[in-house]
Amino acid sequence: MPSIRAGFRASRTIAALACLALAGCETARSVAGDVAYDLNPLASTALTVQTVEVHGPYLVAELSGRREQLRILAPAGAACASVLRPEAALHYGKSGVFGRVTQGEVGCDLAGIASLAEWRDRQPRRRAGVVPSATARFVPVHRDEQVLLLRGRFPLASRVGIPAAYDLVAMVPNDAACGAVAARGEATLEFRPAGDTPFRMMADDAACVVSGFAIPIGAP
């Protein structure tokens, strides 16, 4: 009988050690995944479409993932419309400036980002100091109840890794401040390296928050 009890205790010990080892492996995999994510965020990840809106030639979609909550802009064409549907599961990969989402064999090259604070925070953090400013010049190209789209030169967009600042589309709210800025066609663009609003345009006393930047679609 003692040998039977000893064997039973040994079996329980082995099973417990196996469970601990398995838990350790799972923890190690989780930690390794977090490290890989921190080193290269959004390099390649699974995302789910939450909402989709149409504003002019763009689809504006909210995407969520393991640690992401992003609003993106994409061309409102057939390919992107078939991929960017509420509750659709997508794969995101780095491509071009803003990346590419795919579902099976169908892909959509993203045209812009409407989560500028998150996009800024993916870049190397600059030291805080004097708020950089530059003159932005633009013309309105679309207006609806929610947003205005302004196309032109937005020199400081490169601060968040968006090139071609000489010809971009800025998405701004259709409110009184942005309406006043849009009517002028010129404003002082400010960039902040921290906080929820990286970009805003100032014209007299009007402060227009920039919601997003996108590559232009169609002729000027």
C-alpha positions in Angstrom: 0.0 0.0 0.0 2.8 2.5 0.8 4.3 2.0 -2.6 0.9 2.6 -4.3 0.4 5.9 -2.3 3.9 6.9 -3.2 3.3 6.2 -6.9 0.0 8.2 -6.7 1.8 11.2 -5.1 4.5 11.0 -7.8 2.0 11.0 -10.6 0.2 14.0 -9.1 3.6 15.8 -8.8 4.5 15.1 -12.4 1.0 16.3 -13.6 1.4 19.5 -11.5 4.9 20.1 -13.0 3.5 19.5 -16.5 0.7 22.1 -15.9 3.2 24.6 -14.5 5.5 24.0 -17.5 2.5 24.5 -19.9 1.5 27.7 -18.1 5.1 28.9 -18.3 5.2 28.2 -22.0 1.9 30.1 -22.5 3.3 33.0 -20.5 6.5 33.0 -22.4 4.6 33.0 -25.7 2.4 35.9 -24.5 5.5 37.9 -23.4 7.3 37.2 -26.6 4.2 38.3 -28.6 4.1 41.6 -26.6 7.8 42.2 -27.2 7.4 41.6 -30.9 4.4 43.9 -31.0 6.2 46.7 -29.2 9.2 46.5 -31.5 7.1 46.7 -34.7 3.5 47.8 -34.0 1.0 47.0 -36.7 3.6 45.3 -38.8 1.1 42.5 -39.5 -2.0 41.9 -37.4 -5.6 40.8 -37.4 -8.2 43.6 -37.3 -12.0 43.7 -37.2 -14.1 46.4 -38.9 -16.4 48.2 -36.4 -18.0 51.0 -38.4 -17.8 52.4 -41.9 -18.8 55.8 -43.2 -18.6 57.4 -46.7 -17.2 60.9 -47.0 -16.7 62.1 -50.5 -14.3 59.7 -52.3 -13.3 58.0 -49.1 -14.4 55.3 -46.8 -13.7 56.1 -43.2 -13.6 52.9 -41.1 -12.9 52.2 -37.5 -10.8 49.1 -37.0 -10.0 47.3 -33.7 -7.5 44.6 -32.9 -5.5 43.1 -30.0 -4.2 46.5 -29.0 -5.4 48.8 -31.7 -8.3 51.2 -32.2 -7.7 53.0 -35.4 -9.7 55.1 -37.9 -8.5 54.8 -41.5 -9.4 56.3 -44.8 -9.6 54.2 -48.0 -10.8 54.8 -51.6 -14.5 54.3 -51.9 -14.1 51.8 -54.7 -15.4 48.3 -55.2 -12.4 46.5 -53.8 -12.2 48.5 -50.6 -16.0 48.5 -50.1 -16.1 44.7 -50.3 -13.4 44.4 -47.6 -14.3 47.2 -45.3 -17.7 46.0 -44.0 -18.9 46.1 -40.4 -17.7 43.0 -38.5 -15.4 41.9 -41.3 -12.2 40.2 -40.1 -9.2 41.6 -41.9 -5.4 41.1 -42.1 -3.3 44.3 -41.9 0.2 44.4 -43.4 2.7 47.2 -44.0 2.6 48.6 -47.5 3.2 52.1 -48.8 2.5 54.9 -46.3 -0.7 53.7 -44.5 -0.7 49.9 -45.1 -3.0 47.4 -46.7 -5.9 45.3 -45.5 -6.9 42.0 -47.0 -9.6 39.5 -46.7 -8.8 36.3 -48.6 -7.6 37.3 -52.1 -9.2 40.7 -52.0 -7.0 43.6 -50.9 -7.4 47.3 -50.2 -4.5 49.9 -50.1 -5.3 52.4 -47.4 -5.2 56.1 -48.4 -5.0 57.8 -45.0 -5.3 57.9 -41.3 -7.9 59.5 -39.0 -6.3 58.5 -35.7 -3.4 61.0 -35.9 -2.4 60.8 -32.2 -2.0 57.0 -32.5 -0.1 57.4 -35.7 2.1 60.0 -34.3 2.9 57.9 -31.2 4.2 55.1 -33.5 7.0 57.4 -34.6 10.2 58.2 -32.5 9.0 60.7 -29.8 10.4 64.2 -30.3 11.3 66.4 -27.4 8.7 68.8 -26.2 9.4 72.5 -26.7 8.2 75.2 -28.9 5.1 74.2 -30.9 6.1 74.0 -34.5 4.0 75.9 -37.0 3.8 76.5 -40.7 1.4 77.9 -43.2 -1.1 75.5 -44.8 -2.8 76.5 -48.0 -5.8 74.5 -49.3 -9.1 74.5 -51.2 -12.3 72.7 -50.0 -13.0 69.6 -52.2 -15.9 68.0 -50.2 -18.5 69.0 -47.6 -21.1 67.0 -45.9 -22.9 67.2 -42.5 -20.0 65.7 -40.6 -16.8 66.6 -42.3 -14.9 69.0 -44.6 -12.2 67.7 -46.9 -9.5 70.3 -47.7 -6.8 69.6 -50.4 -3.5 71.5 -50.4 -0.2 71.9 -48.7 0.2 70.8 -45.1 3.9 71.1 -44.4 4.0 69.6 -40.9 2.4 66.2 -41.8 5.8 64.8 -42.2 6.2 65.0 -38.4 4.1 61.9 -38.2 5.7 60.1 -41.1 3.3 61.2 -43.8 5.2 62.3 -46.9 4.0 64.4 -49.9 2.8 67.2 -47.6 2.7 69.4 -50.7 -0.4 67.7 -51.9 -2.6 66.1 -49.2 -6.2 66.0 -48.1 -7.0 67.1 -44.6 -10.2 65.8 -43.0 -11.7 68.3 -40.5 -15.0 68.5 -38.7 -17.8 70.5 -40.4 -18.1 73.0 -37.5 -18.0 76.7 -37.2 -14.2 76.9 -36.6 -13.3 74.7 -39.5 -15.8 76.4 -41.7 -14.1 79.7 -41.0 -10.7 78.2 -41.7 -11.9 76.6 -44.9 -13.4 79.8 -46.2 -10.0 81.6 -45.9 -8.0 78.9 -47.8 -5.0 79.5 -45.6 -4.2 79.0 -41.9 -1.4 78.5 -39.5 -0.9 74.7 -39.0 0.4 73.7 -35.6 1.9 70.4 -34.5 2.0 69.0 -30.9 4.2 66.0 -30.1 2.0 65.0 -27.2 -1.7 65.1 -26.4 -4.9 64.1 -28.2 -4.8 66.6 -31.0 -1.5 66.6 -32.9 -2.6 69.1 -35.5 -4.8 72.1 -35.6 -5.2 75.1 -37.9 -5.5 78.6 -36.6 -7.1 81.5 -38.5 -7.7 84.5 -36.3 -9.5 83.1 -33.2 -10.7 80.0 -35.0 -9.0 76.7 -34.0 -9.8 73.9 -36.4 -8.7 70.4 -35.3 -7.4 68.2 -38.1 -9.0 64.7 -37.8 -7.0 63.0 -40.5 -4.7 63.2 -43.5 -5.1 61.2 -46.7 -3.6 60.8 -50.2 -5.7 62.7 -52.7 -8.1 60.7 -54.9 -8.9 62.1 -58.3 -7.8 65.3 -60.1 -7.4 68.6 -58.1 
